[in-house]
């Protein structure tokens, strides 16, 4: 054999072998998808937990007793959220509390807890002020339109009444 033929035999052309690079690309894609998933799962504003849910579950007997007290009192809570937001970005929250006979419940202490159903993690707790007999009001930054859940705790003397009302805006 000639010298040139031996050199051609000894020189092998480089073959492209993508396996090691492919492994690193797949690992990188997997880590990227994991980071994106965790970020989306932990920063979702529509996700929210019930505050003190375990304590509420343990205190179910008190909750059942309060439900019965609400029935015995026969009070009614009518919540009205204003259709528009004022210049400060607040929406008027009006609550009318009436007894079994339809008479206004005057001089009560009214506490409210509100959240938008599409943004459960953004909650608002506030007190309402009596502006007329049985009519209580407050302004809150409830700027989002849609379905709001308003939970009320009304205390008048020794009587405690609770209610959860769903109210729509626009």
C-alpha atoms as a printed R data frame, in Angstrom:
    type eleno elety resid chain resno       x      y      z
1   ATOM     1    CA   UNK     A     1   0.000  0.000  0.000
2   ATOM     2    CA   UNK     A     2   1.073  3.422 -0.675
3   ATOM     3    CA   UNK     A     3   1.744  5.964  1.950
4   ATOM     4    CA   UNK     A     4  -1.245  8.083  0.918
5   ATOM     5    CA   UNK     A     5  -3.631  5.183  1.214
6   ATOM     6    CA   UNK     A     6  -2.424  4.457  4.765
7   ATOM     7    CA   UNK     A     7  -2.934  8.086  5.777
8   ATOM     8    CA   UNK     A     8  -6.496  8.023  4.445
9   ATOM     9    CA   UNK     A     9  -7.248  4.850  6.399
10  ATOM    10    CA   UNK     A    10  -5.818  6.225  9.638
11  ATOM    11    CA   UNK     A    11  -7.753  9.485  9.383
12  ATOM    12    CA   UNK     A    12 -11.341  8.837 10.286
13  ATOM    13    CA   UNK     A    13 -13.806 11.604  9.624
14  ATOM    14    CA   UNK     A    14 -15.398 13.099 12.783
15  ATOM    15    CA   UNK     A    15 -18.905 11.824 13.246
16  ATOM    16    CA   UNK     A    16 -21.452 14.143 14.887
17  ATOM    17    CA   UNK     A    17 -22.738 12.484 18.043
18  ATOM    18    CA   UNK     A    18 -25.487 14.687 19.662
19  ATOM    19    CA   UNK     A    19 -26.286 12.479 22.651
20  ATOM    20    CA   UNK     A    20 -24.347 14.347 25.403
21  ATOM    21    CA   UNK     A    21 -25.654 17.736 24.251
22  ATOM    22    CA   UNK     A    22 -29.193 16.407 23.984
23  ATOM    23    CA   UNK     A    23 -29.102 15.238 27.615
24  ATOM    24    CA   UNK     A    24 -28.136 18.723 28.819
25  ATOM    25    CA   UNK     A    25 -30.814 20.346 26.660
26  ATOM    26    CA   UNK     A    26 -33.509 18.055 28.100
27  ATOM    27    CA   UNK     A    27 -32.346 18.684 31.682
28  ATOM    28    CA   UNK     A    28 -32.401 22.431 31.021
29  ATOM    29    CA   UNK     A    29 -35.930 22.267 29.582
30  ATOM    30    CA   UNK     A    30 -37.125 20.223 32.537
31  ATOM    31    CA   UNK     A    31 -35.693 22.700 35.054
32  ATOM    32    CA   UNK     A    32 -37.153 25.640 33.148
33  ATOM    33    CA   UNK     A    33 -40.620 24.078 33.115
34  ATOM    34    CA   UNK     A    34 -40.330 23.331 36.838
35  ATOM    35    CA   UNK     A    35 -39.439 26.941 37.655
36  ATOM    36    CA   UNK     A    36 -42.300 28.247 35.499
37  ATOM    37    CA   UNK     A    37 -44.774 25.862 37.154
38  ATOM    38    CA   UNK     A    38 -43.721 26.787 40.700
39  ATOM    39    CA   UNK     A    39 -43.814 30.515 39.859
40  ATOM    40    CA   UNK     A    40 -47.316 30.307 38.411
41  ATOM    41    CA   UNK     A    41 -48.566 28.154 41.278
42  ATOM    42    CA   UNK     A    42 -47.294 30.458 44.023
43  ATOM    43    CA   UNK     A    43 -48.162 33.809 42.428
44  ATOM    44    CA   UNK     A    44 -51.741 33.173 41.316
45  ATOM    45    CA   UNK     A    45 -53.896 36.060 42.635
46  ATOM    46    CA   UNK     A    46 -57.106 34.080 42.186
47  ATOM    47    CA   UNK     A    47 -55.985 31.419 44.645
48  ATOM    48    CA   UNK     A    48 -56.657 31.995 48.320
49  ATOM    49    CA   UNK     A    49 -57.148 29.918 51.414
50  ATOM    50    CA   UNK     A    50 -59.842 30.323 53.997
51  ATOM    51    CA   UNK     A    51 -58.239 32.154 56.900
52  ATOM    52    CA   UNK     A    52 -57.899 30.007 60.043
53  ATOM    53    CA   UNK     A    53 -59.673 27.143 58.306
54  ATOM    54    CA   UNK     A    54 -58.438 24.569 60.830
55  ATOM    55    CA   UNK     A    55 -59.615 26.627 63.817
56  ATOM    56    CA   UNK     A    56 -62.982 27.094 62.090
57  ATOM    57    CA   UNK     A    57 -63.259 23.359 61.510
58  ATOM    58    CA   UNK     A    58 -62.454 22.615 65.152
59  ATOM    59    CA   UNK     A    59 -65.036 25.207 66.245
60  ATOM    60    CA   UNK     A    60 -67.807 23.749 64.093
61  ATOM    61    CA   UNK     A    61 -70.121 23.366 67.092
62  ATOM    62    CA   UNK     A    62 -69.986 27.135 67.688
63  ATOM    63    CA   UNK     A    63 -70.661 27.733 63.984
64  ATOM    64    CA   UNK     A    64 -73.691 25.432 64.084
65  ATOM    65    CA   UNK     A    65 -74.940 27.232 67.214
66  ATOM    66    CA   UNK     A    66 -74.476 30.602 65.434
67  ATOM    67    CA   UNK     A    67 -76.483 29.356 62.442
68  ATOM    68    CA   UNK     A    68 -79.301 28.417 64.811
69  ATOM    69    CA   UNK     A    69 -79.030 31.811 66.553
70  ATOM    70    CA   UNK     A    70 -79.308 33.521 63.157
71  ATOM    71    CA   UNK     A    71 -82.506 31.551 62.441
72  ATOM    72    CA   UNK     A    72 -83.934 32.341 65.906
73  ATOM    73    CA   UNK     A    73 -83.213 36.067 65.532
74  ATOM    74    CA   UNK     A    74 -84.747 36.135 62.060
75  ATOM    75    CA   UNK     A    75 -82.651 39.141 61.079
76  ATOM    76    CA   UNK     A    76 -81.916 39.913 57.466
77  ATOM    77    CA   UNK     A    77 -78.903 41.631 55.920
78  ATOM    78    CA   UNK     A    78 -79.326 43.371 52.570
79  ATOM    79    CA   UNK     A    79 -75.978 44.398 51.044
80  ATOM    80    CA   UNK     A    80 -75.727 46.932 48.242
81  ATOM    81    CA   UNK     A    81 -72.462 47.771 46.493
82  ATOM    82    CA   UNK     A    82 -72.456 50.980 44.464
83  ATOM    83    CA   UNK     A    83 -72.267 50.515 40.715
84  ATOM    84    CA   UNK     A    84 -69.364 52.910 40.266
85  ATOM    85    CA   UNK     A    85 -66.114 53.713 42.009
86  ATOM    86    CA   UNK     A    86 -65.586 57.232 43.336
87  ATOM    87    CA   UNK     A    87 -62.601 59.500 42.683
88  ATOM    88    CA   UNK     A    88 -60.583 57.890 45.488
89  ATOM    89    CA   UNK     A    89 -61.054 54.436 43.949
90  ATOM    90    CA   UNK     A    90 -63.521 53.360 46.621
91  ATOM    91    CA   UNK     A    91 -66.906 51.719 46.266
92  ATOM    92    CA   UNK     A    92 -69.725 52.440 48.702
93  ATOM    93    CA   UNK     A    93 -70.855 49.428 50.735
94  ATOM    94    CA   UNK     A    94 -74.377 49.840 52.149
95  ATOM    95    CA   UNK     A    95 -75.967 47.320 54.494
96  ATOM    96    CA   UNK     A    96 -79.541 47.330 55.750
97  ATOM    97    CA   UNK     A    97 -80.160 45.175 58.833
98  ATOM    98    CA   UNK     A    98 -83.783 44.323 59.643
99  ATOM    99    CA   UNK     A    99 -85.420 42.092 62.242
100 ATOM   100    CA   UNK     A   100 -88.210 39.502 61.781
101 ATOM   101    CA   UNK     A   101 -90.894 42.174 61.552
102 ATOM   102    CA   UNK     A   102 -88.920 44.211 59.009
103 ATOM   103    CA   UNK     A   103 -87.939 46.876 61.535
104 ATOM   104    CA   UNK     A   104 -84.469 48.387 61.333
105 ATOM   105    CA   UNK     A   105 -81.878 47.087 63.793
106 ATOM   106    CA   UNK     A   106 -80.439 50.295 65.213
107 ATOM   107    CA   UNK     A   107 -77.233 50.982 67.131
108 ATOM   108    CA   UNK     A   108 -75.482 47.778 66.116
109 ATOM   109    CA   UNK     A   109 -71.809 47.229 65.565
110 ATOM   110    CA   UNK     A   110 -71.273 45.899 62.031
111 ATOM   111    CA   UNK     A   111 -68.022 44.304 60.903
112 ATOM   112    CA   UNK     A   112 -67.491 43.189 57.325
113 ATOM   113    CA   UNK     A   113 -65.070 40.954 55.469
114 ATOM   114    CA   UNK     A   114 -65.178 41.111 51.662
115 ATOM   115    CA   UNK     A   115 -63.427 39.471 48.742
116 ATOM   116    CA   UNK     A   116 -63.906 39.265 44.991
117 ATOM   117    CA   UNK     A   117 -64.528 35.714 43.811
118 ATOM   118    CA   UNK     A   118 -61.931 36.036 41.032
119 ATOM   119    CA   UNK     A   119 -59.254 37.333 43.447
120 ATOM   120    CA   UNK     A   120 -59.744 35.408 46.677
121 ATOM   121    CA   UNK     A   121 -56.312 36.300 48.024
122 ATOM   122    CA   UNK     A   122 -57.183 40.047 48.124
123 ATOM   123    CA   UNK     A   123 -59.456 40.465 51.155
124 ATOM   124    CA   UNK     A   124 -60.821 43.541 52.906
125 ATOM   125    CA   UNK     A   125 -61.887 43.789 56.558
126 ATOM   126    CA   UNK     A   126 -63.705 46.918 57.693
127 ATOM   127    CA   UNK     A   127 -66.293 48.341 60.074
128 ATOM   128    CA   UNK     A   128 -69.484 49.986 58.883
129 ATOM   129    CA   UNK     A   129 -70.920 53.161 60.397
130 ATOM   130    CA   UNK     A   130 -74.637 53.687 60.997
131 ATOM   131    CA   UNK     A   131 -75.843 56.518 58.742
132 ATOM   132    CA   UNK     A   132 -79.604 56.031 59.250
133 ATOM   133    CA   UNK     A   133 -81.715 53.708 61.404
134 ATOM   134    CA   UNK     A   134 -80.618 50.184 60.478
135 ATOM   135    CA   UNK     A   135 -78.548 51.406 57.502
136 ATOM   136    CA   UNK     A   136 -74.780 51.054 57.731
137 ATOM   137    CA   UNK     A   137 -72.158 52.268 55.277
138 ATOM   138    CA   UNK     A   138 -68.448 52.285 54.487
139 ATOM   139    CA   UNK     A   139 -66.223 53.093 51.543
140 ATOM   140    CA   UNK     A   140 -63.697 50.460 50.501
141 ATOM   141    CA   UNK     A   141 -61.310 49.996 47.545
142 ATOM   142    CA   UNK     A   142 -63.481 47.301 45.955
143 ATOM   143    CA   UNK     A   143 -62.646 48.502 42.454
144 ATOM   144    CA   UNK     A   144 -63.033 45.234 40.560
145 ATOM   145    CA   UNK     A   145 -66.411 44.617 38.892
146 ATOM   146    CA   UNK     A   146 -68.108 41.252 39.285
147 ATOM   147    CA   UNK     A   147 -69.213 39.001 42.112
148 ATOM   148    CA   UNK     A   148 -68.200 39.984 45.644
149 ATOM   149    CA   UNK     A   149 -68.763 37.953 48.798
150 ATOM   150    CA   UNK     A   150 -69.415 40.066 51.888
151 ATOM   151    CA   UNK     A   151 -69.431 38.382 55.291
152 ATOM   152    CA   UNK     A   152 -71.069 40.340 58.097
153 ATOM   153    CA   UNK     A   153 -70.963 40.132 61.869
154 ATOM   154    CA   UNK     A   154 -73.633 42.288 63.490
155 ATOM   155    CA   UNK     A   155 -73.610 42.805 67.273
156 ATOM   156    CA   UNK     A   156 -76.518 44.526 68.990
157 ATOM   157    CA   UNK     A   157 -76.504 44.228 72.759
158 ATOM   158    CA   UNK     A   158 -76.133 40.515 73.526
159 ATOM   159    CA   UNK     A   159 -77.377 39.468 70.094
160 ATOM   160    CA   UNK     A   160 -74.856 38.413 67.449
161 ATOM   161    CA   UNK     A   161 -75.962 37.864 63.862
162 ATOM   162    CA   UNK     A   162 -73.750 36.641 61.018
163 ATOM   163    CA   UNK     A   163 -74.441 36.533 57.305
164 ATOM   164    CA   UNK     A   164 -72.613 35.857 54.068
165 ATOM   165    CA   UNK     A   165 -74.021 37.709 51.057
166 ATOM   166    CA   UNK     A   166 -72.977 37.496 47.415
167 ATOM   167    CA   UNK     A   167 -73.378 40.799 45.590
168 ATOM   168    CA   UNK     A   168 -72.723 41.735 41.972
169 ATOM   169    CA   UNK     A   169 -71.390 44.993 40.588
170 ATOM   170    CA   UNK     A   170 -71.989 45.923 36.953
